[in-house]
């Protein structure tokens, strides 16, 4: 039985973490606060699998939690929230989006936004109208810097 967990190297191959690069993991759930723990667990699994250290894992979980909470607050009743994780050499890229009647992205003047900008390498939010509809797509994009475990 081969052990090919994060950071291990199968005979003659690349380390397992290198095989994750540019892999996209997507989760769609109802845009409801009760779903945030599930998304947080997925975030933890993604960063652990990418061989991040304990502090980076905790930061990623908090950042994902806050991004989702901000969008849930603005989401249209019955909307779906989509979370996409992509592991890349420079870090983990996360996009969270949902539908909303709000025409502006989440405010950058809130404590929650400050939390995001503290925990993530970069944060971006935007709002785009859905053609032929009265709702908009609200999105938050996070770049979680390389937090790979050392030694």
LUMMIKOL-885120 format. One record per atom (N, C-alpha, C): residue number from 1; residue in three letters; atom name; x, y, z. Coordinates in steps of 0.1 Angstrom, whole numbers, padded with zeros to 4 digits. Layout:
# residues N
GULUM  nr rest atom    xx    yy    zz
GULUM NUM  ALA   CA     X     Y     Z
...
END
This chain:
# residues 151
GULUM  nr rest atom    xx    yy    zz
GULUM   1  UNK    N  0008 -0012  0000
GULUM   1  UNK   CA  0000  0000  0000
GULUM   1  UNK    C  0009  0012  0000
GULUM   2  UNK    N  0007  0021 -0010
GULUM   2  UNK   CA  0015  0033 -0011
GULUM   2  UNK    C  0009  0044 -0003
GULUM   3  UNK    N  0017  0052  0004
GULUM   3  UNK   CA  0012  0064  0011
GULUM   3  UNK    C  0015  0076  0003
GULUM   4  UNK    N  0005  0082 -0003
GULUM   4  UNK   CA  0007  0093 -0012
GULUM   4  UNK    C -0001  0105 -0007
GULUM   5  UNK    N  0000  0108  0006
GULUM   5  UNK   CA -0006  0119  0012
GULUM   5  UNK    C  0002  0132  0008
GULUM   6  UNK    N -0003  0143  0013
GULUM   6  UNK   CA  0003  0156  0010
GULUM   6  UNK    C  0018  0156  0013
GULUM   7  UNK    N  0026  0160  0004
GULUM   7  UNK   CA  0041  0161  0006
GULUM   7  UNK    C  0048  0148  0004
GULUM   8  UNK    N  0041  0137  0003
GULUM   8  UNK   CA  0049  0124  0001
GULUM   8  UNK    C  0052  0122 -0014
GULUM   9  UNK    N  0061  0114 -0017
GULUM   9  UNK   CA  0066  0112 -0030
GULUM   9  UNK    C  0065  0098 -0034
GULUM  10  UNK    N  0056  0094 -0044
GULUM  10  UNK   CA  0055  0081 -0048
GULUM  10  UNK    C  0068  0077 -0055
GULUM  11  UNK    N  0071  0065 -0056
GULUM  11  UNK   CA  0084  0061 -0063
GULUM  11  UNK    C  0085  0067 -0077
GULUM  12  UNK    N  0096  0075 -0079
GULUM  12  UNK   CA  0098  0080 -0092
GULUM  12  UNK    C  0089  0091 -0097
GULUM  13  UNK    N  0080  0096 -0088
GULUM  13  UNK   CA  0071  0106 -0092
GULUM  13  UNK    C  0073  0119 -0085
GULUM  14  UNK    N  0064  0129 -0088
GULUM  14  UNK   CA  0064  0142 -0081
GULUM  14  UNK    C  0058  0140 -0067
GULUM  15  UNK    N  0062  0149 -0058
GULUM  15  UNK   CA  0055  0149 -0045
GULUM  15  UNK    C  0040  0151 -0047
GULUM  16  UNK    N  0032  0146 -0038
GULUM  16  UNK   CA  0017  0146 -0040
GULUM  16  UNK    C  0012  0161 -0041
GULUM  17  UNK    N  0018  0170 -0034
GULUM  17  UNK   CA  0014  0184 -0034
GULUM  17  UNK    C  0015  0190 -0048
GULUM  18  UNK    N  0026  0186 -0055
GULUM  18  UNK   CA  0028  0191 -0069
GULUM  18  UNK    C  0017  0186 -0079
GULUM  19  UNK    N  0011  0174 -0076
GULUM  19  UNK   CA  0001  0169 -0085
GULUM  19  UNK    C -0012  0177 -0083
GULUM  20  UNK    N -0013  0185 -0072
GULUM  20  UNK   CA -0025  0192 -0069
GULUM  20  UNK    C -0026  0206 -0076
GULUM  21  UNK    N -0014  0210 -0081
GULUM  21  UNK   CA -0014  0224 -0087
GULUM  21  UNK    C -0024  0225 -0098
GULUM  22  UNK    N -0031  0236 -0098
GULUM  22  UNK   CA -0041  0239 -0108
GULUM  22  UNK    C -0054  0230 -0107
GULUM  23  UNK    N -0055  0222 -0097
GULUM  23  UNK   CA -0067  0214 -0095
GULUM  23  UNK    C -0078  0224 -0090
GULUM  24  UNK    N -0090  0223 -0095
GULUM  24  UNK   CA -0101  0231 -0091
GULUM  24  UNK    C -0111  0222 -0083
GULUM  25  UNK    N -0115  0227 -0071
GULUM  25  UNK   CA -0124  0220 -0063
GULUM  25  UNK    C -0136  0230 -0061
GULUM  26  UNK    N -0148  0226 -0065
GULUM  26  UNK   CA -0160  0234 -0064
GULUM  26  UNK    C -0171  0228 -0056
GULUM  27  UNK    N -0177  0237 -0048
GULUM  27  UNK   CA -0188  0233 -0039
GULUM  27  UNK    C -0199  0243 -0041
GULUM  28  UNK    N -0211  0237 -0043
GULUM  28  UNK   CA -0223  0246 -0044
GULUM  28  UNK    C -0233  0242 -0032
GULUM  29  UNK    N -0237  0252 -0024
GULUM  29  UNK   CA -0245  0249 -0013
GULUM  29  UNK    C -0256  0261 -0013
GULUM  30  UNK    N -0267  0259 -0005
GULUM  30  UNK   CA -0276  0270 -0003
GULUM  30  UNK    C -0269  0281  0003
GULUM  31  UNK    N -0272  0294 -0001
GULUM  31  UNK   CA -0265  0305  0005
GULUM  31  UNK    C -0272  0308  0019
GULUM  32  UNK    N -0268  0300  0029
GULUM  32  UNK   CA -0273  0300  0042
GULUM  32  UNK    C -0262  0298  0052
GULUM  33  UNK    N -0263  0305  0063
GULUM  33  UNK   CA -0253  0305  0073
GULUM  33  UNK    C -0250  0291  0079
GULUM  34  UNK    N -0260  0282  0078
GULUM  34  UNK   CA -0259  0269  0083
GULUM  34  UNK    C -0249  0260  0075
GULUM  35  UNK    N -0246  0265  0063
GULUM  35  UNK   CA -0237  0258  0053
GULUM  35  UNK    C -0223  0262  0055
GULUM  36  UNK    N -0220  0273  0062
GULUM  36  UNK   CA -0206  0278  0063
GULUM  36  UNK    C -0197  0268  0070
GULUM  37  UNK    N -0201  0260  0080
GULUM  37  UNK   CA -0192  0250  0086
GULUM  37  UNK    C -0188  0240  0076
GULUM  38  UNK    N -0196  0236  0066
GULUM  38  UNK   CA -0192  0226  0056
GULUM  38  UNK    C -0182  0232  0047
GULUM  39  UNK    N -0183  0245  0043
GULUM  39  UNK   CA -0174  0251  0035
GULUM  39  UNK    C -0160  0253  0042
GULUM  40  UNK    N -0161  0256  0055
GULUM  40  UNK   CA -0149  0257  0063
GULUM  40  UNK    C -0142  0244  0064
GULUM  41  UNK    N -0149  0233  0065
GULUM  41  UNK   CA -0143  0220  0065
GULUM  41  UNK    C -0136  0217  0052
GULUM  42  UNK    N -0142  0221  0041
GULUM  42  UNK   CA -0136  0219  0028
GULUM  42  UNK    C -0123  0227  0027
GULUM  43  UNK    N -0124  0239  0031
GULUM  43  UNK   CA -0112  0248  0031
GULUM  43  UNK    C -0101  0242  0039
GULUM  44  UNK    N -0104  0236  0050
GULUM  44  UNK   CA -0093  0230  0058
GULUM  44  UNK    C -0087  0218  0051
GULUM  45  UNK    N -0096  0210  0045
GULUM  45  UNK   CA -0091  0198  0037
GULUM  45  UNK    C -0082  0203  0025
GULUM  46  UNK    N -0086  0213  0019
GULUM  46  UNK   CA -0078  0218  0007
GULUM  46  UNK    C -0064  0223  0012
GULUM  47  UNK    N -0064  0231  0022
GULUM  47  UNK   CA -0051  0236  0027
GULUM  47  UNK    C -0042  0225  0033
GULUM  48  UNK    N -0048  0216  0040
GULUM  48  UNK   CA -0040  0204  0046
GULUM  48  UNK    C -0035  0196  0035
GULUM  49  UNK    N -0043  0193  0025
GULUM  49  UNK   CA -0038  0185  0014
GULUM  49  UNK    C -0027  0192  0006
GULUM  50  UNK    N -0027  0205  0006
GULUM  50  UNK   CA -0017  0213 -0001
GULUM  50  UNK    C -0004  0214  0008
GULUM  51  UNK    N -0004  0208  0020
GULUM  51  UNK   CA  0007  0207  0029
GULUM  51  UNK    C  0010  0221  0035
GULUM  52  UNK    N  0000  0228  0039
GULUM  52  UNK   CA  0002  0241  0046
GULUM  52  UNK    C  0004  0238  0061
GULUM  53  UNK    N  0010  0248  0068
GULUM  53  UNK   CA  0013  0247  0082
GULUM  53  UNK    C  0000  0250  0090
GULUM  54  UNK    N  0001  0248  0103
GULUM  54  UNK   CA -0011  0249  0112
GULUM  54  UNK    C -0016  0264  0112
GULUM  55  UNK    N -0007  0274  0112
GULUM  55  UNK   CA -0012  0288  0113
GULUM  55  UNK    C -0019  0291  0099
GULUM  56  UNK    N -0013  0287  0088
GULUM  56  UNK   CA -0019  0290  0075
GULUM  56  UNK    C -0033  0283  0074
GULUM  57  UNK    N -0034  0271  0080
GULUM  57  UNK   CA -0047  0264  0079
GULUM  57  UNK    C -0057  0272  0087
GULUM  58  UNK    N -0054  0276  0099
GULUM  58  UNK   CA -0063  0284  0107
GULUM  58  UNK    C -0067  0297  0100
GULUM  59  UNK    N -0057  0304  0094
GULUM  59  UNK   CA -0060  0316  0087
GULUM  59  UNK    C -0069  0314  0075
GULUM  60  UNK    N -0067  0303  0068
GULUM  60  UNK   CA -0075  0300  0056
GULUM  60  UNK    C -0090  0297  0061
GULUM  61  UNK    N -0091  0290  0071
GULUM  61  UNK   CA -0105  0287  0076
GULUM  61  UNK    C -0112  0299  0080
GULUM  62  UNK    N -0105  0309  0087
GULUM  62  UNK   CA -0112  0321  0091
GULUM  62  UNK    C -0115  0330  0079
GULUM  63  UNK    N -0106  0330  0070
GULUM  63  UNK   CA -0109  0339  0058
GULUM  63  UNK    C -0121  0334  0050
GULUM  64  UNK    N -0121  0321  0048
GULUM  64  UNK   CA -0132  0314  0041
GULUM  64  UNK    C -0145  0317  0048
GULUM  65  UNK    N -0145  0315  0061
GULUM  65  UNK   CA -0157  0317  0070
GULUM  65  UNK    C -0162  0332  0068
GULUM  66  UNK    N -0153  0341  0068
GULUM  66  UNK   CA -0157  0355  0067
GULUM  66  UNK    C -0162  0359  0053
GULUM  67  UNK    N -0155  0354  0043
GULUM  67  UNK   CA -0160  0357  0029
GULUM  67  UNK    C -0174  0351  0027
GULUM  68  UNK    N -0176  0339  0032
GULUM  68  UNK   CA -0190  0333  0030
GULUM  68  UNK    C -0200  0340  0038
GULUM  69  UNK    N -0197  0344  0050
GULUM  69  UNK   CA -0206  0351  0059
GULUM  69  UNK    C -0210  0364  0053
GULUM  70  UNK    N -0201  0371  0047
GULUM  70  UNK   CA -0204  0384  0040
GULUM  70  UNK    C -0214  0382  0029
GULUM  71  UNK    N -0212  0372  0021
GULUM  71  UNK   CA -0221  0369  0009
GULUM  71  UNK    C -0234  0364  0014
GULUM  72  UNK    N -0235  0355  0024
GULUM  72  UNK   CA -0247  0350  0029
GULUM  72  UNK    C -0256  0361  0033
GULUM  73  UNK    N -0250  0371  0040
GULUM  73  UNK   CA -0258  0382  0045
GULUM  73  UNK    C -0265  0390  0033
GULUM  74  UNK    N -0259  0390  0022
GULUM  74  UNK   CA -0264  0398  0010
GULUM  74  UNK    C -0272  0389  0000
GULUM  75  UNK    N -0272  0376  0002
GULUM  75  UNK   CA -0277  0367 -0008
GULUM  75  UNK    C -0292  0368 -0009
GULUM  76  UNK    N -0297  0366 -0022
GULUM  76  UNK   CA -0311  0365 -0025
GULUM  76  UNK    C -0317  0352 -0018
GULUM  77  UNK    N -0329  0353 -0013
GULUM  77  UNK   CA -0335  0342 -0006
GULUM  77  UNK    C -0336  0330 -0016
GULUM  78  UNK    N -0331  0319 -0011
GULUM  78  UNK   CA -0331  0307 -0020
GULUM  78  UNK    C -0319  0305 -0029
GULUM  79  UNK    N -0310  0315 -0029
GULUM  79  UNK   CA -0298  0315 -0038
GULUM  79  UNK    C -0289  0304 -0034
GULUM  80  UNK    N -0280  0300 -0044
GULUM  80  UNK   CA -0269  0291 -0042
GULUM  80  UNK    C -0256  0299 -0040
GULUM  81  UNK    N -0247  0294 -0032
GULUM  81  UNK   CA -0234  0299 -0030
GULUM  81  UNK    C -0224  0289 -0036
GULUM  82  UNK    N -0216  0294 -0045
GULUM  82  UNK   CA -0206  0286 -0051
GULUM  82  UNK    C -0192  0290 -0046
GULUM  83  UNK    N -0184  0280 -0042
GULUM  83  UNK   CA -0171  0282 -0037
GULUM  83  UNK    C -0161  0274 -0046
GULUM  84  UNK    N -0151  0281 -0051
GULUM  84  UNK   CA -0141  0274 -0060
GULUM  84  UNK    C -0127  0276 -0054
GULUM  85  UNK    N -0120  0265 -0051
GULUM  85  UNK   CA -0107  0265 -0046
GULUM  85  UNK    C -0098  0260 -0057
GULUM  86  UNK    N -0086  0267 -0059
GULUM  86  UNK   CA -0076  0263 -0069
GULUM  86  UNK    C -0063  0264 -0062
GULUM  87  UNK    N -0055  0253 -0062
GULUM  87  UNK   CA -0042  0253 -0056
GULUM  87  UNK    C -0032  0256 -0067
GULUM  88  UNK    N -0024  0266 -0065
GULUM  88  UNK   CA -0014  0270 -0075
GULUM  88  UNK    C  0000  0272 -0068
GULUM  89  UNK    N  0011  0273 -0075
GULUM  89  UNK   CA  0024  0274 -0069
GULUM  89  UNK    C  0025  0286 -0059
GULUM  90  UNK    N  0018  0297 -0063
GULUM  90  UNK   CA  0018  0309 -0054
GULUM  90  UNK    C  0009  0309 -0042
GULUM  91  UNK    N  0000  0299 -0042
GULUM  91  UNK   CA -0009  0298 -0031
GULUM  91  UNK    C -0023  0292 -0035
GULUM  92  UNK    N -0032  0294 -0026
GULUM  92  UNK   CA -0046  0289 -0029
GULUM  92  UNK    C -0055  0301 -0033
GULUM  93  UNK    N -0062  0299 -0044
GULUM  93  UNK   CA -0071  0309 -0049
GULUM  93  UNK    C -0085  0305 -0046
GULUM  94  UNK    N -0093  0314 -0040
GULUM  94  UNK   CA -0107  0310 -0037
GULUM  94  UNK    C -0116  0321 -0042
GULUM  95  UNK    N -0127  0316 -0049
GULUM  95  UNK   CA -0137  0325 -0053
GULUM  95  UNK    C -0150  0320 -0047
GULUM  96  UNK    N -0158  0330 -0041
GULUM  96  UNK   CA -0171  0327 -0035
GULUM  96  UNK    C -0181  0336 -0042
GULUM  97  UNK    N -0192  0330 -0046
GULUM  97  UNK   CA -0202  0339 -0053
GULUM  97  UNK    C -0216  0334 -0050
GULUM  98  UNK    N -0225  0344 -0051
GULUM  98  UNK   CA -0239  0341 -0050
GULUM  98  UNK    C -0247  0352 -0057
GULUM  99  UNK    N -0260  0349 -0058
GULUM  99  UNK   CA -0269  0359 -0064
GULUM  99  UNK    C -0275  0368 -0054
GULUM 100  UNK    N -0277  0381 -0057
GULUM 100  UNK   CA -0283  0391 -0048
GULUM 100  UNK    C -0290  0402 -0055
GULUM 101  UNK    N -0299  0408 -0049
GULUM 101  UNK   CA -0305  0420 -0054
GULUM 101  UNK    C -0297  0433 -0051
GULUM 102  UNK    N -0287  0431 -0043
GULUM 102  UNK   CA -0278  0443 -0040
GULUM 102  UNK    C -0270  0446 -0052
GULUM 103  UNK    N -0268  0459 -0055
GULUM 103  UNK   CA -0260  0462 -0067
GULUM 103  UNK    C -0246  0466 -0064
GULUM 104  UNK    N -0242  0465 -0051
GULUM 104  UNK   CA -0228  0468 -0047
GULUM 104  UNK    C -0222  0455 -0040
GULUM 105  UNK    N -0209  0454 -0042
GULUM 105  UNK   CA -0202  0443 -0035
GULUM 105  UNK    C -0202  0446 -0020
GULUM 106  UNK    N -0198  0436 -0011
GULUM 106  UNK   CA -0197  0439  0003
GULUM 106  UNK    C -0188  0451  0006
GULUM 107  UNK    N -0192  0459  0016
GULUM 107  UNK   CA -0184  0471  0019
GULUM 107  UNK    C -0170  0468  0024
GULUM 108  UNK    N -0161  0476  0020
GULUM 108  UNK   CA -0147  0475  0024
GULUM 108  UNK    C -0144  0482  0037
GULUM 109  UNK    N -0155  0488  0043
GULUM 109  UNK   CA -0153  0496  0055
GULUM 109  UNK    C -0158  0488  0067
GULUM 110  UNK    N -0159  0475  0067
GULUM 110  UNK   CA -0165  0467  0078
GULUM 110  UNK    C -0153  0460  0085
GULUM 111  UNK    N -0156  0456  0097
GULUM 111  UNK   CA -0146  0448  0105
GULUM 111  UNK    C -0143  0435  0097
GULUM 112  UNK    N -0154  0429  0091
GULUM 112  UNK   CA -0152  0417  0084
GULUM 112  UNK    C -0143  0418  0072
GULUM 113  UNK    N -0144  0429  0065
GULUM 113  UNK   CA -0134  0432  0054
GULUM 113  UNK    C -0120  0433  0059
GULUM 114  UNK    N -0119  0440  0071
GULUM 114  UNK   CA -0105  0441  0077
GULUM 114  UNK    C -0100  0427  0080
GULUM 115  UNK    N -0108  0418  0085
GULUM 115  UNK   CA -0104  0405  0088
GULUM 115  UNK    C -0099  0398  0075
GULUM 116  UNK    N -0107  0399  0064
GULUM 116  UNK   CA -0103  0393  0052
GULUM 116  UNK    C -0089  0398  0047
GULUM 117  UNK    N -0087  0412  0047
GULUM 117  UNK   CA -0075  0417  0042
GULUM 117  UNK    C -0063  0414  0051
GULUM 118  UNK    N -0065  0411  0064
GULUM 118  UNK   CA -0055  0406  0073
GULUM 118  UNK    C -0051  0392  0070
GULUM 119  UNK    N -0060  0383  0067
GULUM 119  UNK   CA -0058  0369  0066
GULUM 119  UNK    C -0054  0365  0052
GULUM 120  UNK    N -0057  0372  0042
GULUM 120  UNK   CA -0055  0368  0028
GULUM 120  UNK    C -0044  0377  0022
GULUM 121  UNK    N -0037  0372  0012
GULUM 121  UNK   CA -0026  0379  0005
GULUM 121  UNK    C -0033  0390 -0003
GULUM 122  UNK    N -0044  0387 -0009
GULUM 122  UNK   CA -0052  0398 -0016
GULUM 122  UNK    C -0066  0394 -0016
GULUM 123  UNK    N -0075  0405 -0016
GULUM 123  UNK   CA -0089  0403 -0015
GULUM 123  UNK    C -0095  0412 -0026
GULUM 124  UNK    N -0105  0407 -0033
GULUM 124  UNK   CA -0112  0415 -0043
GULUM 124  UNK    C -0127  0411 -0042
GULUM 125  UNK    N -0136  0421 -0043
GULUM 125  UNK   CA -0150  0419 -0044
GULUM 125  UNK    C -0156  0427 -0056
GULUM 126  UNK    N -0166  0421 -0062
GULUM 126  UNK   CA -0172  0428 -0073
GULUM 126  UNK    C -0187  0423 -0074
GULUM 127  UNK    N -0194  0431 -0082
GULUM 127  UNK   CA -0208  0428 -0084
GULUM 127  UNK    C -0211  0429 -0099
GULUM 128  UNK    N -0217  0419 -0105
GULUM 128  UNK   CA -0220  0419 -0120
GULUM 128  UNK    C -0234  0416 -0122
GULUM 129  UNK    N -0241  0424 -0130
GULUM 129  UNK   CA -0255  0421 -0133
GULUM 129  UNK    C -0257  0408 -0141
GULUM 130  UNK    N -0268  0401 -0138
GULUM 130  UNK   CA -0271  0389 -0145
GULUM 130  UNK    C -0279  0393 -0157
GULUM 131  UNK    N -0275  0391 -0169
GULUM 131  UNK   CA -0282  0395 -0181
GULUM 131  UNK    C -0297  0390 -0181
GULUM 132  UNK    N -0306  0399 -0184
GULUM 132  UNK   CA -0320  0395 -0185
GULUM 132  UNK    C -0327  0392 -0171
GULUM 133  UNK    N -0321  0396 -0160
GULUM 133  UNK   CA -0326  0393 -0147
GULUM 133  UNK    C -0325  0406 -0138
GULUM 134  UNK    N -0331  0406 -0127
GULUM 134  UNK   CA -0330  0417 -0118
GULUM 134  UNK    C -0321  0415 -0107
GULUM 135  UNK    N -0313  0404 -0107
GULUM 135  UNK   CA -0304  0400 -0097
GULUM 135  UNK    C -0289  0403 -0102
GULUM 136  UNK    N -0280  0403 -0093
GULUM 136  UNK   CA -0266  0404 -0096
GULUM 136  UNK    C -0258  0393 -0090
GULUM 137  UNK    N -0247  0390 -0096
GULUM 137  UNK   CA -0237  0380 -0090
GULUM 137  UNK    C -0228  0388 -0082
GULUM 138  UNK    N -0227  0385 -0069
GULUM 138  UNK   CA -0218  0391 -0059
GULUM 138  UNK    C -0206  0381 -0058
GULUM 139  UNK    N -0194  0386 -0059
GULUM 139  UNK   CA -0183  0377 -0058
GULUM 139  UNK    C -0172  0382 -0048
GULUM 140  UNK    N -0165  0374 -0041
GULUM 140  UNK   CA -0153  0377 -0033
GULUM 140  UNK    C -0143  0367 -0038
GULUM 141  UNK    N -0131  0373 -0040
GULUM 141  UNK   CA -0119  0365 -0045
GULUM 141  UNK    C -0108  0367 -0035
GULUM 142  UNK    N -0103  0356 -0030
GULUM 142  UNK   CA -0092  0356 -0020
GULUM 142  UNK    C -0080  0349 -0026
GULUM 143  UNK    N -0068  0354 -0024
GULUM 143  UNK   CA -0055  0347 -0026
GULUM 143  UNK    C -0049  0344 -0013
GULUM 144  UNK    N -0048  0332 -0010
GULUM 144  UNK   CA -0042  0328  0003
GULUM 144  UNK    C -0028  0324  0000
GULUM 145  UNK    N -0018  0332  0004
GULUM 145  UNK   CA -0004  0330  0001
GULUM 145  UNK    C  0001  0316  0004
GULUM 146  UNK    N  0012  0313 -0002
GULUM 146  UNK   CA  0019  0301  0001
GULUM 146  UNK    C  0021  0299  0016
GULUM 147  UNK    N  0015  0289  0021
GULUM 147  UNK   CA  0017  0286  0036
GULUM 147  UNK    C  0022  0272  0038
GULUM 148  UNK    N  0030  0267  0030
GULUM 148  UNK   CA  0035  0253  0031
GULUM 148  UNK    C  0043  0251  0043
GULUM 149  UNK    N  0041  0240  0049
GULUM 149  UNK   CA  0048  0236  0061
GULUM 149  UNK    C  0063  0235  0058
GULUM 150  UNK    N  0071  0238  0067
GULUM 150  UNK   CA  0086  0237  0065
GULUM 150  UNK    C  0091  0226  0074
GULUM 151  UNK    N  0103  0221  0069
GULUM 151  UNK   CA  0110  0211  0077
GULUM 151  UNK    C  0103  0199  0079
END
